Amino acid sequence: MEMAGSYSIKVNQAQQTIDMEVKGSFTPEQAEAFHRDYTTKVGSIEPGKYTLNVDCTSMNIITQDMVPKLEHSFGLYKESAFNKIVFSIKENPIVKMQLNRIARNAGLTNAEVVNI
């Protein structure tokens, strides 16, 4: 059974990071709420001085219908022009491949997917 989606977005001004955690699978409504929250939080900082840390260790494999929403998220990350973007995953070759492909399609050249 798939875990319902949830997320958190925290701005850490001392470390100059935005720490996000993404869990499960999002509904389209959750994806919309995430995009609104993300835009609000990032609007309060200078992203070029920050690293975006995305904890994807509890994320489900990305379903085909979620790809456009994820591509939209990655597009937002690119527009924000962070100094660096790090996606953390558990050893999962499928999720790693999916994240790398979507990052490449979105033109995120400063992103890396790391196993933790």
N, C-alpha and C positions, 0 to 999 in steps of 0.2 A: 504494500500500500504506500502511495506517495505521501510524503509529509506536506502539510499545508505550508504555504509560503509566509515568511516574515522577514523583516529587515531592521537594521538599526544604522543610523548615520550619526557619527560623533565627530565634532571638530575639535582637534587637539592643537590649540594655538602654541603651546609651549614646545611641542615636538614638530610643529608645522606639518601635521598629517591630518588627513580625513580618514577615519577608521570606519569602514562599513562592514556589516555582516549580512550575508544573504543566505537564507535557509529555505529548503524545500523547493516547491514550484509555485510560482505566482499565478494568480488569476489575472485577467486583463485589468480588472479594477485595482488590484494591488500594484500592478506595474504602473498604472496612472498615478496612484498615490505616491509611489516611490519617486517617480519623475518630478512631481510637484515638490516633495520634501527635499530632494536632492538639489533642485534649482534654488530653493530658499536658502539652504545651508551654504551652498557654494557661493551664493551671491554676497555672503557676509565676509568673504576672505579674498586674498589675492592668490588664485590657484597656482600661478606660475612659481610661487615660492613653496608650494606644498607637494607632498607625496600622497597619492590616493592609495590606501591599503584596502583591498577588498577580500574579506574572508569568505571563501566559497567552499569551505570544508564540509558544510552541511547542506550544500546545494544538490538538488536532484539532477540527473542527466537532463539536458535541455531538450524539450519536446519541439517538434517542428512548428507548432503554432506559437511557441514562445520566442522563436528566433527573431521575428521582426521587432518585438518589444526589447529584446536584449540588444539588437542592433541599434535601436533608438537610444538605449542607455549608453552604449559605447560611443555613439555619436555625441551625446552630451558630454561624456568624459573628454572626448577629443576637443570639442568646442571650448571646454573649460581651460584647456592648455596647462594641465598639471606638469610639474617638474618631472614626475615619474609616476607610473601606475604599476602596482604589484597585485596580482591575483594569487591568493594562496589557496591551494587545494590539497586534499589527501591524495595519496597515490591513486589516481584514476585516469587512465590513458584516454578514455572517451571524453570526459569533461575537459581534460587538458587540450585535446584536439579541437573540441567545440569552441572553447574560449579563444584559443590561438587563431582559429579560422575567422571568428566573428571580429576579433581585434584587427586582424589583417584587412578584412572587408571594410571595416570602419576607418582604416588608415591610422590606427594607433601605433605609431612607431616607437613610442617610449613605454610600452607595456611589456611586462613579463609574467609568465605563469610559473609559480614555484610550488614544489611539493614540500609540505611541512610534516 
